[in-house]
Amino acid sequence: MKVYYFDKATKELTGIGEANISPANPSKFLIPANATDVPPPDCEKGEVVIFNQEENQWEIKVDYRGQRFWDKDGNKITITDLGTEIEEGWYSSKPQFLIDSEEKEKKKQEIKSSINHLEELLEQRKQNYVSLMIDNEAEEMAEVKEEITEIRKELSKLYEELSE
């Protein structure tokens, strides 16, 4: 006679074996602990059979353990419990709105970094301009003034892009 073994904690089917004949009564079979002679039903991928000892029958439950999902608020969820159903509004891959949001945030950080760099450069050029004014270097002052104007234009574009 076949017996079907199940896990003591989760009651999941773990294997199939043969029951031993009882030495005290050769017409009976010994069914070991955490086993049953009730055959389990077939199940699909993503499902598992669980033995319900109270009802003395197998049940099919969904099995998403180890799989990751994202909810509608963007929270990452890893399924750890057997039988956990996927809720409405969960995504099996990172939703596009999160990817877009992350990319937008990355772009903002890049813009802020560029702004910081240009503001430092602008401050240096202003100091150069003042030094050239003191030394009365008109030709070089014009070049630095042009650089300052270009830096301010670029900063203006970046600030506008940042505010979008």
Secondary structure, 3 states (H helix, E strand, C coil): CEEEEECCCCCEEEEEEECEECCCCCCCEECCCCEECCCCCCCCCCEEEEEECCCCEEEEEECCCCCEEECCCCCEEECCCCCCCCCCCCECCCCHHHHHHHHHHHHHHHHHHHHHHHHHHHHHHHHHHHHHHHCCCHHHHHHHHHHHHHHHHHHHHHHHHHHC
